[in-house]
Amino acid sequence: MKITLLGTGGSAGLPQIGGADGRGDWGETDPAEPRNRRSRPSIVIHGDDGKTILVDTSPDMRYQLTGCGIGKINALLFTHAHADHVAGLDDVRILNRILGAPLPAYATREVWEELKLRFSYAMQPWNGRFFGRPALEPHEIFPGQSFNVFDTRIFPIDQDHGYSRSLGLRIGNLAYCTDVVRLDDTALAALQGIKIFIVDCFTTDQDHPTHAGLATVREWIDQLKPRRTILTHMGPAMDYHTLCNTLPPGIEPGYDGMEISA
């Protein structure tokens, strides 16, 4: 199995809108380092069966997929319904045209209800004609209950996202836990034995109200003892080279387009 990190930035991306010249606010990061240019968080799971699963439809989805050379998606999975994870949904119609069919899509009941409110046109049954809008084949999933997407077994983990909930994903010995500020005992138990931990880390110090900071992430690492930890959903204080030079062995910043074999 392989994972492609499509986007590793926060909800505003990096650079954020603004800056002294209007060309972007890079915060404390070096604009000359291309790995500091971060789009909104998303991954693609490449299954052993050759099928691809897109996790979240970020507003940057079009150039993420084209930039990474991923021309076909076989299924979708949503971790939660925040805009940085679903606002690219309209571009799914192009994925439908490539596949020639509605895309199987997996989410909790709460996420489906939110998507129906915000993207009602995309939630209608496919009429069998031209894909002028997204066409999804919805499947409801439940935290703590494993499910299969083709030949890939996924265990969804309920996560505390501050003012809301999100799903972490365990796939074999790898876990993807974006948009989380606290992991309770049940979540930590579900993550025991992982070897690769892709995890939300928005700040270098204290937690953000909805996202973990580095100190909290390191506490999780001490408990889980993964072989490799890769940081994602990084904010404007998270400079790539500074992190590489200061993080201990086994912990590294991710970057857009990074590929991880598991």
Backbone as JSON, one array per atom type, in Angstrom:
{
  "sequence": "MKITLLGTGGSAGLPQIGGADGRGDWGETDPAEPRNRRSRPSIVIHGDDGKTILVDTSPDMRYQLTGCGIGKINALLFTHAHADHVAGLDDVRILNRILGAPLPAYATREVWEELKLRFSYAMQPWNGRFFGRPALEPHEIFPGQSFNVFDTRIFPIDQDHGYSRSLGLRIGNLAYCTDVVRLDDTALAALQGIKIFIVDCFTTDQDHPTHAGLATVREWIDQLKPRRTILTHMGPAMDYHTLCNTLPPGIEPGYDGMEISA",
  "N": [[0.84, -1.19, 0.0], [0.37, 2.28, -0.65], [0.59, 5.7, 0.32], [-0.26, 8.92, -0.73], [0.49, 12.16, 0.18], [-1.53, 14.66, -0.47], [-2.1, 17.28, 0.38], [-0.75, 19.29, 2.99], [-1.16, 21.43, 4.62], [-2.76, 23.93, 6.75], [-6.19, 25.06, 7.29], [-6.26, 27.41, 5.85], [-4.25, 27.14, 4.06], [-0.83, 27.56, 2.8], [1.32, 29.85, 1.27], [-0.78, 31.99, 3.3], [-3.59, 34.06, 2.38], [-2.78, 37.46, 1.81], [-0.05, 39.26, 3.17], [2.79, 41.52, 2.85], [3.12, 42.46, 0.24], [0.85, 41.56, -0.9], [1.07, 39.09, -2.04], [0.98, 36.86, -0.53], [1.06, 35.55, 2.78], [3.54, 34.22, 4.58], [3.98, 33.62, 7.2], [6.04, 32.35, 9.71], [7.63, 30.87, 8.09], [9.98, 29.89, 5.5], [9.8, 31.34, 2.42], [11.33, 30.59, 0.24], [11.71, 27.89, 0.35], [10.37, 25.22, -1.24], [8.85, 23.18, -0.06], [7.5, 24.37, 1.96], [5.27, 25.43, 0.81], [2.02, 24.84, 1.03], [-0.92, 23.04, 0.5], [-4.47, 22.51, 1.16], [-5.51, 19.97, 3.6], [-5.34, 16.57, 2.6], [-5.36, 13.18, 1.41], [-4.35, 10.46, -0.75], [-5.13, 7.08, -0.86], [-3.48, 4.35, -2.06], [-4.43, 1.33, -2.92], [-3.54, -2.17, -2.51], [-4.85, -3.51, -4.47], [-4.77, -1.91, -6.64], [-6.64, 0.1, -6.74], [-7.72, 3.46, -6.07], [-8.27, 5.61, -3.32], [-9.65, 8.58, -2.47], [-9.19, 10.73, 0.17], [-11.09, 13.06, 1.51], [-12.23, 16.05, -0.12], [-10.62, 18.55, -0.93], [-10.53, 22.19, -1.36], [-8.42, 22.57, -3.03], [-8.19, 20.42, -4.67], [-8.11, 19.88, -7.49], [-5.63, 20.87, -8.54], [-3.97, 19.49, -6.83], [-4.29, 16.73, -7.49], [-3.57, 16.75, -10.23], [-0.97, 17.73, -10.01], [0.29, 15.67, -8.66], [0.12, 13.64, -10.43], [-2.07, 11.9, -10.45], [-4.57, 10.45, -11.99], [-6.97, 9.13, -11.81], [-9.62, 8.31, -9.67], [-11.09, 5.97, -7.51], [-12.82, 5.81, -5.34], [-14.31, 7.71, -2.63], [-13.66, 9.17, 0.6], [-14.75, 10.73, 3.5], [-13.47, 12.64, 6.17], [-14.56, 14.57, 7.83], [-16.82, 17.42, 7.79], [-15.8, 20.01, 7.39], [-14.97, 23.03, 5.61], [-12.41, 23.09, 4.38], [-12.05, 20.48, 3.82], [-14.08, 19.56, 2.22], [-14.86, 21.39, 0.26], [-14.05, 21.2, -2.39], [-15.77, 19.57, -3.71], [-17.31, 19.79, -6.07], [-15.59, 19.28, -8.21], [-15.54, 16.58, -8.37], [-17.2, 15.69, -10.36], [-15.63, 15.56, -12.66], [-14.0, 13.42, -12.02], [-15.98, 11.48, -12.0], [-16.57, 11.39, -14.75], [-14.2, 10.37, -15.77], [-14.13, 7.87, -14.54], [-16.54, 6.9, -15.39], [-18.84, 6.41, -13.98], [-20.91, 6.75, -10.99], [-19.19, 7.67, -7.96], [-18.3, 5.51, -5.33], [-18.8, 6.55, -2.0], [-17.83, 7.37, 1.31], [-18.88, 8.12, 4.56], [-19.75, 9.45, 7.83], [-23.08, 9.52, 9.29], [-23.64, 12.12, 10.21], [-21.92, 13.7, 8.67], [-22.91, 13.17, 6.1], [-25.44, 14.36, 6.33], [-24.73, 17.05, 6.59], [-23.44, 17.49, 4.13], [-25.58, 17.14, 2.41], [-27.07, 19.42, 2.95], [-25.36, 21.48, 2.11], [-24.47, 20.8, -0.43], [-26.67, 20.06, -2.08], [-27.41, 19.6, -4.73], [-25.51, 17.81, -5.59], [-26.12, 15.53, -4.3], [-28.22, 14.22, -5.4], [-29.78, 11.38, -7.0], [-28.01, 9.74, -9.63], [-28.75, 10.43, -13.02], [-28.15, 8.83, -15.12], [-27.15, 10.0, -17.36], [-25.08, 12.52, -18.86], [-22.26, 13.54, -16.88], [-22.74, 16.2, -15.42], [-22.66, 17.2, -12.96], [-21.44, 16.32, -9.65], [-21.63, 12.82, -8.89], [-22.51, 10.59, -6.51], [-22.22, 7.51, -4.74], [-23.57, 6.84, -1.92], [-22.32, 5.68, 1.25], [-22.83, 4.79, 4.56], [-20.77, 5.11, 7.39], [-19.34, 4.08, 10.57], [-17.83, 5.23, 13.53], [-15.34, 3.22, 15.02], [-16.12, 0.88, 13.8], [-14.99, -1.35, 11.52], [-14.6, -1.2, 7.95], [-14.71, -2.13, 4.48], [-13.17, -0.8, 1.61], [-13.26, -1.66, -1.5], [-10.55, -3.77, -1.68], [-9.32, -2.79, 0.54], [-9.01, -2.55, 3.96], [-10.39, -0.56, 6.45], [-10.24, 1.16, 9.5], [-12.23, 3.3, 11.24], [-11.72, 6.04, 13.44], [-13.0, 7.74, 16.17], [-12.55, 11.17, 16.8], [-11.57, 14.01, 18.77], [-12.13, 17.16, 17.75], [-12.01, 19.66, 18.83], [-14.36, 21.82, 18.65], [-15.98, 20.11, 17.37], [-16.36, 16.83, 15.82], [-14.17, 14.44, 14.28], [-12.9, 12.0, 11.93], [-10.3, 9.72, 12.44], [-8.13, 7.5, 10.63], [-7.29, 4.15, 10.49], [-5.27, 2.02, 8.7], [-4.23, -1.01, 8.34], [-0.97, -1.13, 9.49], [-0.66, 1.56, 9.5], [-1.64, 4.91, 10.32], [-3.81, 7.66, 9.8], [-4.35, 10.66, 11.09], [-5.72, 13.41, 10.97], [-6.8, 16.78, 11.8], [-7.34, 16.95, 14.69], [-7.39, 17.45, 18.18], [-7.39, 16.24, 20.63], [-6.88, 12.9, 21.73], [-8.7, 10.32, 23.01], [-8.79, 7.62, 25.46], [-9.95, 5.43, 24.16], [-9.47, 5.98, 21.46], [-6.65, 6.02, 21.46], [-6.16, 3.37, 22.15], [-7.09, 2.11, 19.86], [-5.11, 2.8, 18.13], [-2.86, 1.5, 18.89], [0.13, -0.27, 18.19], [0.63, 0.7, 15.65], [2.86, 1.47, 12.93], [3.45, 3.57, 11.25], [2.65, 6.92, 11.57], [0.67, 9.39, 10.62], [0.01, 12.61, 11.35], [-1.96, 15.3, 12.65], [-0.49, 18.42, 13.29], [-0.42, 21.43, 14.19], [0.9, 23.59, 15.39], [4.05, 24.74, 16.83], [4.2, 24.77, 19.53], [1.98, 25.23, 22.08], [-1.31, 23.7, 22.09], [-3.59, 24.46, 19.45], [-7.01, 25.66, 19.54], [-8.45, 23.71, 18.13], [-6.67, 21.95, 17.05], [-3.84, 19.79, 17.41], [-0.78, 20.64, 19.06], [2.85, 20.5, 18.89], [3.91, 19.49, 21.33], [1.81, 17.96, 22.39], [1.51, 16.08, 20.34], [3.93, 14.75, 20.6], [3.56, 13.53, 23.06], [1.6, 11.67, 22.38], [3.14, 10.11, 20.63], [5.01, 9.06, 22.39], [3.39, 7.29, 23.78], [2.39, 5.57, 21.78], [4.53, 4.76, 20.23], [5.34, 4.65, 17.4], [7.18, 3.63, 14.47], [7.73, 5.58, 12.61], [6.85, 8.97, 12.34], [4.87, 11.38, 10.75], [4.27, 14.7, 10.18], [1.34, 16.64, 9.59], [-1.18, 18.98, 8.36], [-0.07, 21.49, 8.99], [0.66, 24.66, 10.41], [1.36, 28.27, 9.96], [3.65, 28.7, 11.49], [5.28, 26.59, 11.21], [8.05, 25.84, 9.97], [9.68, 24.14, 7.34], [12.52, 23.37, 7.18], [13.46, 24.15, 9.69], [12.0, 22.45, 11.34], [12.99, 19.97, 10.42], [15.59, 20.15, 11.37], [15.33, 20.23, 14.11], [13.56, 18.37, 15.15], [13.34, 15.17, 16.79], [14.9, 11.98, 15.9], [12.87, 9.94, 13.82], [10.61, 11.51, 13.7], [9.12, 13.7, 11.42], [8.48, 16.48, 9.2], [5.74, 16.46, 6.96], [5.1, 16.95, 3.41], [3.57, 18.5, 0.56], [2.7, 16.23, -1.94], [4.31, 14.19, -1.04], [5.21, 10.75, -0.85], [4.38, 7.73, 0.75], [5.25, 4.56, 1.71], [3.71, 1.63, 2.93]],
  "CA": [[0.0, 0.0, 0.0], [1.07, 3.56, -0.68], [-0.18, 6.91, 0.63], [0.24, 10.19, -1.23], [0.0, 13.34, 0.88], [-1.87, 15.7, -1.44], [-1.98, 18.58, 1.03], [-0.25, 19.17, 4.36], [-1.33, 22.71, 5.28], [-3.96, 24.17, 7.53], [-7.41, 25.36, 6.56], [-6.01, 28.55, 4.98], [-3.11, 26.86, 3.2], [0.38, 28.35, 3.0], [1.06, 31.05, 2.07], [-2.14, 32.45, 3.46], [-3.9, 35.3, 1.68], [-2.26, 38.65, 2.47], [1.37, 39.56, 2.99], [3.09, 42.94, 2.62], [2.93, 42.79, -1.17], [-0.37, 40.93, -1.36], [1.36, 37.82, -2.71], [0.93, 35.75, 0.4], [1.64, 35.64, 4.11], [4.24, 32.97, 4.85], [4.18, 33.45, 8.63], [7.44, 32.18, 10.13], [8.27, 29.9, 7.2], [10.84, 30.41, 4.44], [9.12, 31.19, 1.13], [12.24, 30.02, -0.75], [11.66, 26.44, 0.47], [9.11, 24.8, -1.88], [8.06, 22.29, 0.79], [6.64, 25.19, 2.82], [4.03, 25.76, 0.09], [1.14, 23.76, 1.46], [-2.35, 23.12, 0.19], [-5.34, 22.02, 2.23], [-5.15, 18.58, 3.91], [-5.98, 15.47, 1.9], [-4.45, 12.11, 0.99], [-4.86, 9.37, -1.58], [-4.71, 5.73, -0.49], [-3.31, 3.46, -3.22], [-4.58, -0.02, -2.38], [-2.8, -3.25, -3.16], [-5.64, -3.95, -5.61], [-4.64, -0.92, -7.7], [-7.69, 1.1, -6.63], [-7.33, 4.66, -5.33], [-9.29, 6.18, -2.45], [-9.38, 9.98, -2.13], [-9.69, 11.09, 1.49], [-11.5, 14.46, 1.53], [-12.19, 16.78, -1.39], [-10.22, 19.9, -0.53], [-10.7, 23.18, -2.42], [-7.23, 22.52, -3.9], [-8.14, 19.06, -5.19], [-7.77, 19.8, -8.91], [-4.19, 20.95, -8.8], [-3.29, 18.43, -6.07], [-4.28, 15.5, -8.26], [-2.78, 16.92, -11.45], [0.43, 17.89, -9.63], [0.83, 14.38, -8.21], [-0.02, 12.65, -11.5], [-3.11, 10.92, -10.12], [-5.59, 10.77, -12.97], [-8.21, 8.37, -11.62], [-10.0, 7.99, -8.3], [-12.11, 4.93, -7.52], [-13.75, 5.97, -4.22], [-14.09, 8.87, -1.76], [-13.9, 9.0, 2.03], [-14.73, 12.05, 4.16], [-13.16, 12.59, 7.6], [-15.53, 15.47, 8.45], [-17.45, 18.28, 6.78], [-15.29, 21.37, 7.34], [-14.82, 23.49, 4.22], [-11.11, 22.73, 3.81], [-12.07, 19.05, 3.51], [-15.18, 19.18, 1.31], [-15.26, 22.46, -0.66], [-13.72, 20.85, -3.76], [-16.64, 18.46, -4.11], [-17.84, 19.92, -7.43], [-14.66, 18.7, -9.17], [-15.77, 15.13, -8.45], [-17.85, 15.39, -11.63], [-14.59, 15.16, -13.62], [-13.63, 12.05, -11.65], [-17.07, 10.64, -12.51], [-16.43, 11.23, -16.2], [-13.07, 9.47, -16.01], [-14.52, 6.53, -14.09], [-17.72, 6.49, -16.13], [-19.83, 5.91, -13.03], [-20.87, 7.41, -9.69], [-18.11, 7.21, -7.08], [-18.63, 5.11, -3.96], [-18.33, 7.57, -1.06], [-18.0, 6.87, 2.67], [-18.89, 9.17, 5.58], [-20.71, 9.23, 8.9], [-24.41, 10.11, 9.06], [-23.57, 13.56, 10.44], [-21.28, 14.32, 7.51], [-23.85, 13.11, 4.97], [-26.48, 15.36, 6.54], [-24.14, 18.36, 6.29], [-23.21, 17.57, 2.69], [-26.88, 17.3, 1.75], [-27.46, 20.82, 3.1], [-24.46, 22.41, 1.4], [-24.28, 20.36, -1.81], [-27.87, 19.27, -2.36], [-27.43, 19.21, -6.15], [-24.6, 16.68, -5.79], [-26.63, 14.38, -3.55], [-29.34, 13.62, -6.12], [-29.41, 10.15, -7.73], [-27.52, 9.96, -10.99], [-29.82, 10.21, -14.0], [-27.68, 7.95, -16.18], [-26.7, 10.75, -18.54], [-23.8, 13.22, -18.75], [-21.89, 13.93, -15.52], [-22.64, 17.65, -15.3], [-22.51, 17.47, -11.52], [-20.92, 15.12, -8.98], [-22.55, 11.71, -8.65], [-21.95, 9.77, -5.45], [-22.93, 6.33, -4.24], [-23.25, 7.05, -0.5], [-22.26, 4.58, 2.21], [-22.68, 5.3, 5.93], [-19.79, 4.41, 8.21], [-19.52, 4.31, 12.0], [-16.57, 5.15, 14.29], [-15.15, 1.98, 15.76], [-16.55, -0.28, 13.02], [-14.2, -1.47, 10.3], [-15.31, -1.39, 6.69], [-13.84, -2.34, 3.33], [-13.32, -0.1, 0.34], [-12.64, -2.66, -2.37], [-9.78, -4.72, -0.87], [-8.64, -2.07, 1.62], [-9.73, -2.56, 5.22], [-10.19, 0.72, 7.13], [-10.87, 1.27, 10.82], [-12.41, 4.72, 11.54], [-11.51, 6.36, 14.85], [-13.63, 8.99, 16.6], [-11.55, 12.12, 17.28], [-11.98, 15.31, 19.3], [-11.64, 18.26, 16.9], [-12.29, 20.91, 19.52], [-15.78, 22.13, 18.67], [-16.67, 19.13, 16.54], [-15.72, 15.52, 15.77], [-13.62, 14.04, 12.98], [-12.48, 10.6, 11.88], [-8.98, 9.24, 12.09], [-8.22, 6.28, 9.85], [-6.22, 3.17, 10.6], [-5.21, 1.07, 7.59], [-3.12, -1.89, 8.69], [-0.03, -0.58, 10.47], [-0.55, 3.01, 9.27], [-2.78, 5.7, 10.75], [-3.92, 9.05, 9.34], [-5.15, 11.36, 12.1], [-5.71, 14.85, 10.8], [-7.87, 17.55, 12.43], [-7.59, 16.39, 16.02], [-6.69, 18.13, 19.26], [-7.27, 15.29, 21.73], [-7.19, 11.49, 21.5], [-9.06, 9.71, 24.28], [-8.23, 6.28, 25.67], [-10.46, 4.52, 23.12], [-8.73, 6.27, 20.23], [-5.27, 5.58, 21.62], [-6.17, 1.91, 22.11], [-7.26, 1.72, 18.46], [-3.89, 3.12, 17.4], [-1.74, 0.7, 19.39], [0.78, -1.16, 17.24], [0.91, 1.31, 14.34], [4.27, 1.72, 12.62], [3.54, 4.88, 10.6], [1.65, 7.79, 12.17], [0.53, 10.68, 9.94], [-0.79, 13.22, 12.41], [-2.17, 16.75, 12.75], [0.41, 19.16, 14.19], [-0.6, 22.77, 13.63], [1.78, 24.58, 16.01], [5.3, 24.24, 17.42], [4.14, 24.8, 21.0], [0.73, 24.8, 22.7], [-2.37, 23.31, 21.18], [-4.63, 25.34, 18.91], [-8.28, 25.16, 20.09], [-9.0, 22.56, 17.39], [-5.59, 21.15, 16.46], [-2.75, 19.48, 18.33], [0.55, 21.2, 18.94], [3.93, 19.51, 18.87], [4.06, 18.84, 22.63], [0.77, 16.93, 22.49], [1.85, 15.01, 19.4], [5.03, 13.96, 21.16], [2.98, 12.67, 24.1], [0.99, 10.52, 21.69], [4.21, 9.27, 20.11], [5.59, 8.33, 23.52], [2.49, 6.2, 24.13], [2.15, 4.64, 20.67], [5.84, 4.29, 19.77], [5.43, 4.29, 15.98], [8.53, 3.69, 13.9], [7.89, 6.81, 11.84], [5.75, 9.93, 12.48], [4.91, 12.41, 9.72], [3.37, 15.77, 10.59], [0.52, 17.25, 8.55], [-2.03, 20.09, 8.78], [0.87, 22.39, 9.65], [0.34, 26.08, 10.33], [2.37, 29.19, 9.45], [4.87, 28.72, 12.31], [5.94, 25.29, 11.05], [9.0, 25.9, 8.86], [10.15, 22.79, 7.0], [13.92, 23.09, 7.55], [13.58, 24.26, 11.14], [11.49, 21.2, 11.9], [13.94, 18.89, 10.12], [16.81, 20.33, 12.16], [15.08, 20.23, 15.55], [12.78, 17.21, 15.57], [14.15, 13.97, 17.07], [14.77, 10.92, 14.89], [11.57, 9.26, 13.77], [9.55, 12.49, 13.5], [9.49, 14.55, 10.29], [7.36, 17.19, 8.59], [5.32, 16.04, 5.63], [5.03, 18.0, 2.4], [2.64, 18.18, -0.52], [3.26, 15.31, -2.92], [5.11, 13.15, -0.39], [4.69, 9.39, -0.95], [4.74, 6.91, 1.91], [4.94, 3.15, 1.52], [3.41, 0.98, 4.21]],
  "C": [[0.87, 1.25, 0.0], [0.09, 4.67, -0.35], [0.51, 8.09, -0.05], [-0.36, 11.31, -0.4], [-0.27, 14.42, -0.17], [-1.66, 17.09, -0.86], [-1.62, 18.42, 2.48], [-0.39, 20.47, 5.15], [-2.59, 22.78, 6.12], [-5.12, 24.6, 6.66], [-7.24, 26.55, 5.61], [-4.87, 28.31, 4.0], [-1.9, 27.7, 3.57], [1.05, 28.58, 1.65], [-0.43, 31.33, 2.2], [-2.35, 33.72, 2.64], [-3.37, 36.47, 2.48], [-0.8, 38.86, 2.17], [1.58, 41.03, 2.63], [2.85, 43.36, 1.18], [1.67, 42.17, -1.75], [-0.16, 39.58, -2.02], [1.46, 36.64, -1.75], [1.65, 36.02, 1.7], [2.22, 34.28, 4.47], [4.45, 32.72, 6.35], [5.65, 33.38, 8.98], [8.2, 31.21, 9.23], [9.03, 30.6, 6.09], [10.15, 30.24, 3.09], [10.0, 30.61, 0.03], [12.27, 28.49, -0.71], [10.34, 25.94, -0.11], [8.26, 23.9, -1.0], [7.28, 23.04, 1.87], [5.37, 25.63, 2.11], [3.07, 24.6, 0.28], [-0.31, 24.03, 1.09], [-3.15, 22.46, 1.3], [-5.26, 20.5, 2.37], [-6.01, 17.55, 3.2], [-4.93, 14.42, 1.59], [-5.15, 11.24, -0.05], [-4.26, 8.07, -1.06], [-4.65, 4.91, -1.77], [-3.33, 2.03, -2.7], [-3.75, -1.04, -3.14], [-3.54, -3.79, -4.39], [-5.57, -2.98, -6.78], [-5.68, 0.17, -7.66], [-7.21, 2.27, -5.76], [-8.53, 5.21, -4.55], [-8.86, 7.6, -2.09], [-10.02, 10.29, -0.78], [-9.85, 12.61, 1.53], [-11.3, 15.14, 0.17], [-11.88, 18.24, -1.08], [-10.48, 20.89, -1.67], [-9.53, 23.22, -3.39], [-7.14, 21.2, -4.67], [-7.65, 18.98, -6.63], [-6.27, 19.86, -9.11], [-3.4, 19.98, -7.94], [-3.18, 17.16, -6.91], [-3.44, 15.63, -9.52], [-1.3, 17.04, -11.11], [1.08, 16.59, -9.22], [0.67, 13.3, -9.27], [-1.02, 11.56, -11.19], [-4.33, 11.25, -10.97], [-6.91, 10.05, -12.79], [-8.41, 8.08, -10.14], [-11.16, 7.0, -8.36], [-13.14, 5.06, -6.41], [-13.35, 7.2, -3.42], [-14.35, 8.47, -0.32], [-13.78, 10.37, 2.66], [-14.45, 11.87, 5.65], [-14.11, 13.46, 8.41], [-15.93, 16.5, 7.41], [-16.96, 19.72, 6.8], [-14.9, 21.74, 5.91], [-13.5, 23.07, 3.61], [-11.03, 21.26, 3.45], [-13.16, 18.65, 2.52], [-15.44, 20.19, 0.19], [-14.89, 22.2, -2.12], [-14.65, 19.82, -4.37], [-17.12, 18.58, -5.56], [-16.91, 19.29, -8.47], [-14.77, 17.19, -9.26], [-16.45, 14.76, -9.76], [-16.85, 14.98, -12.7], [-14.11, 13.75, -13.31], [-14.7, 11.07, -12.09], [-16.91, 10.37, -14.0], [-15.29, 10.27, -16.53], [-13.44, 8.04, -15.67], [-15.69, 5.98, -14.91], [-18.84, 5.99, -15.25], [-19.84, 6.81, -11.8], [-19.75, 6.84, -8.84], [-18.68, 6.72, -5.76], [-18.02, 6.12, -2.99], [-18.75, 7.18, 0.35], [-17.9, 8.03, 3.66], [-19.86, 8.77, 6.68], [-22.04, 9.89, 8.55], [-24.36, 11.62, 9.21], [-22.94, 14.29, 9.25], [-22.21, 14.29, 6.31], [-24.95, 14.15, 5.12], [-25.96, 16.76, 6.21], [-23.92, 18.52, 4.79], [-24.52, 17.76, 1.93], [-27.38, 18.74, 1.85], [-26.65, 21.73, 2.2], [-24.28, 22.06, -0.06], [-25.47, 19.53, -2.26], [-27.91, 18.79, -3.8], [-26.57, 17.98, -6.4], [-25.11, 15.41, -5.12], [-27.8, 13.7, -4.24], [-28.88, 12.34, -6.82], [-28.96, 10.48, -9.15], [-28.62, 9.6, -11.99], [-29.38, 9.34, -15.18], [-27.17, 8.65, -17.42], [-25.34, 11.38, -18.25], [-23.52, 13.64, -17.3], [-21.65, 15.45, -15.48], [-22.53, 18.1, -13.87], [-21.93, 16.22, -10.88], [-22.01, 14.08, -8.81], [-21.88, 10.75, -7.67], [-22.86, 8.59, -5.14], [-22.66, 6.28, -2.75], [-23.29, 5.76, 0.34], [-22.04, 5.21, 3.6], [-21.67, 4.45, 6.69], [-19.92, 4.86, 9.65], [-18.16, 4.24, 12.7], [-16.5, 3.85, 15.08], [-15.59, 0.73, 15.04], [-15.8, -0.32, 11.7], [-15.1, -1.63, 9.08], [-14.28, -1.57, 5.58], [-14.19, -1.38, 2.21], [-12.54, -0.92, -0.68], [-11.87, -3.64, -1.49], [-9.04, -4.06, 0.29], [-9.52, -2.02, 2.86], [-9.38, -1.3, 6.01], [-10.93, 0.7, 8.45], [-10.99, 2.76, 11.15], [-12.4, 4.98, 13.04], [-12.15, 7.71, 15.16], [-12.59, 9.9, 17.24], [-12.19, 13.41, 17.77], [-11.31, 16.41, 18.46], [-12.0, 19.61, 17.51], [-13.78, 21.15, 19.64], [-16.6, 21.14, 17.85], [-15.91, 17.81, 16.6], [-15.17, 15.29, 14.37], [-13.27, 12.56, 13.06], [-10.99, 10.51, 11.62], [-9.15, 7.9, 11.38], [-7.02, 5.39, 10.14], [-6.35, 2.18, 9.45], [-4.0, 0.18, 7.84], [-2.25, -1.27, 9.77], [0.19, 0.92, 10.3], [-1.81, 3.7, 9.77], [-2.66, 7.12, 10.2], [-4.88, 9.76, 10.27], [-4.99, 12.86, 11.93], [-6.86, 15.47, 11.57], [-8.29, 16.95, 13.77], [-6.79, 17.19, 17.04], [-6.5, 17.23, 20.47], [-7.63, 13.89, 21.26], [-7.5, 10.86, 22.85], [-8.5, 8.29, 24.35], [-8.7, 5.29, 24.6], [-9.71, 4.73, 21.81], [-7.3, 5.78, 20.32], [-5.17, 4.05, 21.59], [-6.29, 1.41, 20.67], [-5.99, 1.93, 17.64], [-2.69, 2.3, 17.87], [-1.2, -0.21, 18.29], [1.04, -0.55, 15.87], [2.41, 1.53, 14.18], [4.48, 3.08, 11.97], [2.36, 5.71, 11.08], [1.69, 9.13, 11.44], [-0.45, 11.48, 10.77], [-0.81, 14.74, 12.31], [-1.17, 17.35, 13.74], [0.47, 20.59, 13.68], [0.43, 23.77, 14.15], [3.03, 23.91, 16.59], [5.22, 24.18, 18.94], [2.79, 24.32, 21.51], [-0.32, 24.46, 21.65], [-3.16, 24.52, 20.68], [-5.95, 24.84, 19.49], [-8.82, 23.91, 19.39], [-7.94, 21.64, 16.81], [-4.47, 20.95, 17.47], [-1.51, 20.29, 18.02], [1.6, 20.12, 19.1], [4.08, 18.8, 20.22], [3.03, 17.72, 22.8], [1.07, 15.76, 21.55], [2.96, 14.13, 19.97], [4.56, 13.08, 22.32], [2.33, 11.44, 23.47], [2.07, 9.55, 21.17], [4.84, 8.44, 21.23], [4.71, 7.14, 23.92], [2.4, 5.14, 23.04], [3.43, 4.03, 20.12], [5.84, 3.84, 18.29], [6.88, 4.36, 15.51], [8.78, 5.03, 13.2], [6.65, 7.68, 12.05], [5.95, 11.05, 11.48], [3.85, 13.45, 10.07], [2.62, 16.33, 9.38], [-0.36, 18.33, 9.17], [-1.21, 21.12, 9.55], [0.55, 23.85, 9.37], [1.53, 26.94, 9.94], [3.62, 29.34, 10.33], [5.74, 27.5, 12.05], [6.84, 25.3, 9.82], [9.64, 24.54, 8.61], [11.56, 22.52, 7.5], [14.14, 23.21, 9.05], [13.11, 22.98, 11.81], [12.47, 20.05, 11.64], [15.16, 18.94, 11.02], [16.59, 20.19, 13.67], [14.28, 19.03, 16.04], [13.69, 16.01, 15.85], [13.99, 12.94, 15.95], [13.41, 10.24, 14.98], [10.39, 10.19, 13.59], [9.99, 13.44, 12.4], [8.27, 15.31, 9.78], [7.01, 16.56, 7.24], [5.38, 17.21, 4.67], [4.11, 17.55, 1.28], [3.33, 17.32, -1.57], [4.1, 14.2, -2.34], [4.44, 11.79, -0.55], [5.24, 8.54, 0.17], [4.32, 5.48, 1.62], [4.73, 2.49, 2.86], [3.23, -0.52, 3.99]]
}
